[in-house]
Amino acid sequence: MARETSAAQRVATASARRAFSFKMLGDVVAELRRVTWPSREETMRLTLMVLMVSTAIGVFLGLVDVGFARFFNILQEN
C-alpha cells in the first residue's frame, strides 16, 4: 500500500513539475513581450560608446603598466 502511494506521489510530483515549467515558460514569453526594446539607432550608439570607453580605459591602463614597468626596471638597475 505504501508503494502505491509513493508511485502516485511521484506521478503527481512529475506532473506538477511539468505544469510549473510550462507556466514558467509562458511567464517568460509574456514578460519578454512587455519589455521596451531599444531602437536600432540607440543600440548602435550605446554599443559604440561602450567600445570607445573600453578602448580608452584599455589604452590608459596599458600606459600605466608600461610606466610602472619602466619605473621598476630603473629601480632594479640601481
C-alpha positions in Angstrom: 0.0 0.0 0.0 2.8 2.4 0.8 4.4 1.7 -2.6 1.2 2.6 -4.4 1.0 5.9 -2.5 4.7 6.6 -3.3 4.2 5.9 -7.0 1.1 8.1 -7.1 3.0 10.8 -5.3 5.9 10.5 -7.9 3.4 10.8 -10.8 1.7 13.8 -9.1 5.1 15.5 -8.5 6.3 14.9 -12.1 3.0 16.3 -13.4 3.3 19.4 -11.1 6.9 20.0 -12.3 5.8 19.8 -15.9 2.9 22.2 -15.3 5.3 24.5 -13.4 7.8 24.5 -16.2 5.2 25.3 -18.9 3.7 28.0 -16.7 7.2 29.5 -16.2 7.9 29.4 -19.9 4.7 31.2 -20.6 5.5 33.8 -18.0 8.9 34.4 -19.6 7.4 34.9 -23.0 4.8 37.3 -21.6 7.5 39.3 -19.8 9.6 39.5 -22.9 6.6 40.9 -24.8 6.3 43.7 -22.2 10.0 44.8 -22.5 10.6 48.1 -24.1 13.4 47.2 -26.6 15.8 50.0 -27.7 15.7 51.1 -31.3 18.4 50.0 -33.7 20.0 53.5 -33.6 20.1 53.6 -29.9 21.6 50.2 -29.7 24.3 51.2 -32.2 25.0 54.4 -30.4 25.3 52.8 -27.0 27.4 49.9 -28.4 29.8 52.4 -29.9 30.0 54.3 -26.6 30.9 51.1 -24.7 33.6 50.2 -27.3 35.1 53.7 -27.1 35.1 53.8 -23.3 36.6 50.3 -23.1 39.3 51.2 -25.6 40.1 54.4 -23.7 40.4 52.5 -20.4 42.5 49.8 -22.0 44.9 52.4 -23.5 45.1 54.2 -20.2 45.8 51.0 -18.2 48.3 49.9 -20.8 50.2 53.2 -20.5 50.2 52.9 -16.7 51.5 49.4 -17.0 54.3 50.4 -19.3 55.2 53.3 -16.9 55.3 51.1 -13.9 57.4 48.5 -15.8 60.0 51.2 -16.8 60.0 52.7 -13.3 60.7 49.3 -11.7 63.3 48.5 -14.3 65.1 51.7 -13.4 64.9 50.8 -9.7 66.2 47.3 -10.3 69.2 48.6 -12.3 70.3 50.8 -9.4 
